[in-house]
Amino acid sequence: MEIQQLRHMQAAARHSSYARAATECFTSRQNIAHSIKALEAELGISLFERKGNGVVLTPAGKIVARRVDGIVAAVDNLRSMFSDTEGSERTLSLGVSNNLFAGLPHGADELFSVDADRWRFVEMDCERCYRSVLSGKVDAAIVVCMKRDFQSCSSYEVLVAPSYVITDVSSPLAAKGGVSVSDLKNQRLLLMSEPSFQYEPLFAQLDIIGYDRELIDVIASTSSMVRMVRRQGGGVCGIVSGKFANKPPAGTAVVPISDPQLEWHYYILYRLSAESSNMVMKLSESVRTALELDSIDNYDMGY
């Protein structure tokens, strides 16, 4: 198994096409196909299957692809540790989830204040971060969302953190040790952003239980969410991070969401280029280290 074969698999998965993967990797379609066949032979599984004029990952291929992303990222990061000053003068353009900076742990926050002229930040919602990476408008993006796959770009998961429901102390939810999606069926739900992208697993489960999406409100800030929870009483709740669990605002209760599919995942999204690869890999490793060293539950990510 060679790293180049893994890169060929990544490209084929991103483009759902051996031909477009070959263009990205500056090689031939035959070389891409050869790499895939070699990996399949070594692993003893099929990685891709035909779909129309292209290819898609098999269920087993999807599992392998997630591991491959981590392996390639680790290899690139190792190389970047010993690289010269390649790209050191280049400014890296980063998309960031709305309100990310408001709650970054101190270690991660300070990371971006060092050599600040090397970063250019563009704050936007999660989906626009993703689309901006795909279109090349930014070199990478740092997003916070519930667990999901990013099929057309590479992703590096840097941390997973619990999610919580905040509700009025009068609500039946306040007495629970953990909240399930079925507990939310008759609740007005307050979220911090447009739901379709960032909250995909939550909405999939809400649809299963017949939840009325008209009961969802998108709120501008966590302070607005707290005010609405207090004002409207036990029929309203919001989805928040761990900050509120440590010290709930007066009159509220904060209860963990019991489903691990609904935890917060911190991802760096990227499409590597020769110009930015070293910087993106260094950023990924630095953010991961900073977040791991500082307890994420002590900070409000704004979600």
Summary of the structure (lengths in Angstrom):
residues: 303
radius of gyration: 21.2
end to end distance: 41.0
largest distance: 65.2
contacts: 983
relative contact order: 0.17
helix: 49%
strand: 22%
